[in-house]
Amino acid sequence: MDTERSEPFDPAGLSAWNARGSFAGVPARHHADAAPGEVVILGAPFDWGTTNRPGARFGPKAIREADYLPPDGKRPHLVAGVDPLTDLPVLDAGDAPVVPGYVERSLQAIEEHVSTVAAAGAVPVVLGGDHTVTYASATGVARVHGFGEVALVHFDAHADTAETHYGELHGHGTPMRRLIESGAVPGHRFVQIGLRGYWPPPATVAWMRDEGMRSYFMADIVRRGLEAVTAEAVAHATAGGARGVFVSVDIDVVDPSAAPATGTPEPGGLTARELLATVRRLGHDLPVVGADVVEVAPHYDQPGDRTAALANRVVLELLTGIAERRRSGHGASGA
């Protein structure tokens, strides 16, 4: 192995908001050295698509560090009986080389890193960053598994389907629309869970329906129950022969009482327990080929690090589900 490439954490190349260590102490590896069957953690420290409270550029670092356990690369799950970090196995490739203030250039860097990992037969898991990065991450996965062939399950308080972002194409309110318009993820392969509040406007909601998006509002979850909604979401995501599923978790899907450190908090969301159980189920029930956890802005977490800690556990629970799925006889690709 090229030892110069295999160590991604080069202090000389890091900015103030970059992580210095790996997720839970898993081995560090250059993203170009990914191998089939692995899960590769990638940071996307980007928040120049934020409209309200900035700071998600510090999210990848906070998510990696928000853990009271030793950085030994092991996290045996009490209930599942698997260790997702060693059974899969999991590696950390550091952060994509984003450029402050340069949206398109940064998104291109994220997309290239993700597609390189996916092309190697590994599963990229991206730590955001604001939700703009999902356009790059899901596109990178779709370039490998096929445009139009990947479904996307999207947890969020907001639909992120705006036509423009202050007149620009890219921002944290537009990534799902860009994915549909580009053909990377068609509308009929979208499932959204947890929408609530006062945005988007009726015209945008009508566009979503016309595109075939399946959107579950918090009112639907309260009325029908999260178990029923999740079962329907799984069925919709796997219908029509999708080759894989990308899972995108905006931490603001959780009520701000449990996840206050985010750019656009919206009261009335899921509990932390509900989100963790649901993402683990998706990891088990779906052929996950990529994922991201976004919108953690850790400076609003004080005192304590409960939002970053929750995001850290979202990653672990999703990986636990994937490990359970593989143990049950499904291949390393998640199919």
ABEGO torsion letter per residue (X at the ends): XBAAAABABBAAABBAABBABBBGGBBBBBAAABBBGBBBBBBBBBAAABABBBGAAAAAAAAAABBABBBAGBBBBAAAGBBAAAAOBBBBAEBBBBBBGBAAAAAAAAAAAAAAAAAAGBBBBBBOEBAAAAAAAAAAAAAAAEBGABBBBBBBABAGABABBGGBABBAAAAAAAAAAAGABBAAABBBBGBBEAOBBAAAAAAAAAAGBBBBBAAAAAAAEAAAAAAAAAAAAABGGBABBBBBBBAAABBAAABABBABBBBGBBBAAAAAAAAAAAAAABBBAEBBBBGBBAAAAOBEAAAAAAAAAAAAAAAAAAAAAAAAGBBAAGX
